[in-house]
Amino acid sequence: MVPFQTGANNEAYSATPGAETKTPARIGVSLYYRTWRGNTLQFCPACLAEDAVPYFRRSWRLAFVTLCARHGRRLLDRCAACRAPLRFELISLEAASLAVCYRCASDLRAAPATRVKAGQLTERVIQFQERLLRVVEG
C-alpha cells in the first residue's frame, strides 16, 4: 500500500526496517543505556494555541504524520527559541501548561511553523496521513 500511494518502488519499501510488521511506526522515547537520545514528540503550534488547555495529539507521535492537516504546517519537534527537544518529564511543576519548553520556558504555541505550499503533493501527503490514521484508529 505505501509504495502504491507514494510512488516508491516495492524494493525500496520492503528494504525499509519494520516494513514487514503491522505495527505503526511510532515516535517514542529513544534511550540508550539510560541516556536519552533523539527527538520524541512533534507538535503544531497553531493547534496548541487554539486549545483552551493545550494537549499533544496522539497522532503527532506517529512517524508518518509530518504535516498538520488543519493548518497546513510542518510539525515541529523542538523549541524554536533554544532548539531543545520536547521533554515533558523535565517541565517544571510550576509551569502553567505542557506547552512550554523545559529548558528556556518559551511558549511552544508561539513557535513559527513553516506553512507548506499548497499543491497536489501536499494534498496527497495529507490524504495519505489521514488514510493511515483511519487504519491505525480502526
C-alpha positions as CSV (number, residue, x, y, z in Angstrom):
1,M,0.0,0.0,0.0
2,V,2.7,2.5,0.9
3,P,4.6,2.1,-2.4
4,F,1.4,2.4,-4.4
5,Q,0.3,5.6,-2.5
6,T,3.7,7.3,-2.5
7,G,5.1,6.2,-5.9
8,A,8.1,4.4,-4.2
9,N,9.1,1.1,-5.7
10,N,8.4,-2.1,-3.9
11,E,12.1,-3.0,-3.4
12,A,12.8,0.3,-1.7
13,Y,9.8,-0.1,0.7
14,S,10.5,-3.8,1.5
15,A,14.1,-2.9,2.4
16,T,12.7,-0.4,5.0
17,P,13.2,-1.6,8.6
18,G,9.8,-2.5,10.1
19,A,8.1,-2.7,6.7
20,E,7.1,-6.3,7.3
21,T,5.4,-5.6,10.6
22,K,1.8,-4.4,11.1
23,T,2.7,-2.1,14.0
24,P,2.6,1.6,13.0
25,A,5.9,3.5,13.3
26,R,5.6,5.4,16.5
27,I,7.9,8.2,17.7
28,G,8.8,7.2,21.2
29,V,11.4,7.6,23.9
30,S,14.8,6.9,22.5
31,L,17.0,5.6,25.2
32,Y,20.4,4.0,25.0
33,Y,21.8,2.7,28.3
34,R,19.6,5.1,30.3
35,T,20.8,8.1,28.3
36,W,18.2,10.0,26.4
37,R,18.8,10.4,22.6
38,G,16.8,11.8,19.8
39,N,13.6,13.7,19.5
40,T,10.5,12.0,20.7
41,L,7.5,14.3,20.0
42,Q,6.1,16.6,17.4
43,F,3.6,19.4,17.7
44,C,1.7,22.1,15.7
45,P,2.0,25.5,17.5
46,A,-1.3,26.6,15.9
47,C,-3.2,23.6,17.2
48,L,-1.8,24.2,20.7
49,A,-2.7,27.9,20.5
50,E,-6.4,27.0,19.7
51,D,-6.7,24.7,22.8
52,A,-8.2,26.1,26.0
53,V,-6.0,23.6,27.7
54,P,-3.1,22.7,25.4
55,Y,-2.6,19.0,24.8
56,F,-0.5,16.9,22.4
57,R,-2.4,14.8,19.9
58,R,-1.8,11.1,19.8
59,S,-1.4,11.3,16.0
60,W,1.7,13.6,16.5
61,R,3.5,10.6,18.0
62,L,3.2,8.6,14.7
63,A,6.3,8.9,12.5
64,F,4.3,9.2,9.3
65,V,2.4,12.3,10.5
66,T,4.6,15.2,9.5
67,L,2.1,17.9,8.5
68,C,-0.8,19.4,10.3
69,A,-3.8,18.8,8.1
70,R,-5.8,21.6,9.8
71,H,-3.3,24.4,9.5
72,G,-1.1,23.2,6.5
73,R,2.1,23.5,8.6
74,R,5.0,21.2,9.2
75,L,5.0,19.7,12.7
76,L,7.9,20.9,14.9
77,D,10.0,18.6,17.2
78,R,11.9,21.1,19.2
79,C,11.7,24.6,20.8
80,A,12.1,27.4,18.3
81,A,13.9,29.6,20.8
82,C,16.6,27.3,22.2
83,R,16.3,24.3,19.9
84,A,15.8,21.9,22.9
85,P,13.7,18.8,22.1
86,L,10.4,18.3,23.9
87,R,10.8,16.6,27.2
88,F,7.7,16.6,29.4
89,E,9.4,14.9,32.3
90,L,11.7,17.9,32.7
91,I,9.0,20.6,32.7
92,S,8.7,22.4,36.0
93,L,5.7,21.5,38.1
94,E,5.1,25.3,38.4
95,A,4.6,25.6,34.6
96,A,1.2,26.8,33.6
97,S,0.9,24.1,30.9
98,L,2.7,21.4,28.9
99,A,3.1,23.9,26.0
100,V,6.4,25.3,27.4
101,C,10.0,24.4,26.8
102,Y,11.6,22.7,29.7
103,R,14.9,24.5,29.1
104,C,14.0,28.1,28.3
105,A,10.3,28.2,29.3
106,S,9.3,29.6,25.9
107,D,5.7,29.2,25.0
108,L,5.6,26.5,22.2
109,R,2.3,27.9,21.0
110,A,4.2,31.0,19.7
111,A,6.7,29.0,17.7
112,P,6.8,29.9,14.0
113,A,5.9,26.8,11.9
114,T,6.6,26.6,8.2
115,R,3.5,26.7,6.1
116,V,3.7,24.1,3.4
117,K,2.9,25.4,-0.1
118,A,-0.5,24.2,-1.2
119,G,-0.3,21.9,-4.1
120,Q,-1.0,18.4,-5.4
121,L,1.8,16.8,-3.5
122,T,0.9,18.4,-0.2
123,E,-2.7,17.3,-0.6
124,R,-1.6,13.8,-1.4
125,V,0.6,13.6,1.7
126,I,-2.3,14.9,3.9
127,Q,-4.7,12.5,2.4
128,F,-2.3,9.6,2.9
129,Q,-1.7,10.6,6.5
130,E,-5.4,10.7,7.1
131,R,-5.9,7.3,5.4
132,L,-3.2,5.7,7.6
133,L,-4.7,7.3,10.7
134,R,-8.1,5.8,10.0
135,V,-6.4,2.4,9.6
136,V,-4.5,2.8,12.9
137,E,-7.5,4.1,14.8
138,G,-9.7,1.2,13.5
